[in-house]
Amino acid sequence: MTKWLVVIAVVVMVCCLYFIANDRRILIKETLIRPGQTYLVEDYGDLGKSEAPSLVCEYFNGRRLLTTVFWYAPNNFMGRDSCPFFN
C-alpha cells in the first residue's frame, strides 16, 4: 500500500515539474456564467452583469490555480464553446 502512495506522489511531482518547466496548464474546472448570475472573478468583477454569457476556465500550472475568462459562443464563433484542456 505504501509503495503505491510513493509511486503516485512521484507521478504527481513529475507532472507538476513538467507544467512548470514548459509553462503549460491543465484544465481543472469549467463554468458557464449566464447574464444575471452572480459570479465574481478577481480582475474581471461580476461576470453576471455582462449582457453576454462568459466561460470561466480554471487551470493548474504546477504551482497554483489560474483563472481565464472567455466569451461564450455555442457555435465557437466570436467566443469559445468550451475551455481548452491544455493551455
C-alpha positions in Angstrom: 0.0 0.0 0.0 2.8 2.4 0.9 4.6 1.6 -2.3 1.6 2.8 -4.4 1.4 6.0 -2.4 5.1 6.7 -3.2 4.5 6.0 -6.9 1.5 8.3 -7.0 3.4 11.1 -5.2 6.3 10.7 -7.7 4.0 10.9 -10.7 2.3 14.0 -9.3 5.6 15.7 -8.7 6.8 14.9 -12.3 3.6 16.3 -13.7 4.0 19.5 -11.7 7.6 19.9 -12.8 6.5 19.3 -16.4 3.9 22.1 -16.2 6.3 24.5 -14.5 9.2 23.8 -16.9 7.1 24.1 -20.1 4.8 26.9 -19.0 1.8 24.7 -19.5 -1.6 24.5 -17.8 -4.2 21.8 -17.4 -8.0 22.4 -17.1 -9.4 21.7 -13.6 -12.9 23.3 -13.8 -15.1 24.9 -16.4 -18.1 27.1 -15.5 -20.6 28.8 -17.8 -22.0 32.0 -16.4 -25.2 33.4 -17.9 -26.3 37.0 -17.6 -28.0 37.7 -14.3 -26.0 35.1 -12.3 -23.7 36.4 -9.6 -20.1 35.2 -10.2 -17.1 37.2 -9.0 -13.7 36.7 -10.6 -10.7 38.7 -9.5 -9.6 41.2 -12.2 -12.9 40.7 -14.0 -15.5 41.6 -11.4 -19.1 40.2 -11.5 -19.4 38.3 -14.8 -23.2 38.1 -14.4 -23.6 41.8 -15.0 -22.5 41.4 -18.6 -25.1 41.0 -21.4 -23.3 38.0 -22.9 -22.5 34.7 -21.3 -19.0 34.0 -20.1 -16.9 30.9 -19.8 -14.7 30.6 -16.7 -11.8 28.2 -17.0 -9.7 27.3 -14.0 -6.2 25.8 -14.7 -3.4 24.3 -12.7 0.1 25.3 -13.8 2.1 23.2 -11.4 2.2 25.8 -8.6 -1.3 27.3 -8.3 -4.7 27.7 -9.8 -5.2 30.3 -12.6 -8.5 31.6 -13.9 -9.1 32.6 -17.5 -12.4 34.1 -18.8 -13.6 33.7 -22.4 -16.7 35.0 -24.2 -19.1 32.0 -24.6 -20.4 31.1 -28.0 -22.2 27.8 -28.5 -21.1 27.7 -32.2 -17.5 28.6 -31.3 -17.7 31.8 -33.4 -16.7 35.1 -31.7 -16.1 33.1 -28.5 -15.5 29.6 -27.1 -17.9 26.8 -26.6 -15.6 25.0 -24.2 -12.3 25.6 -22.4 -9.1 24.2 -23.9 -8.0 21.2 -21.9 -4.3 22.1 -22.2 -3.3 25.8 -22.4 
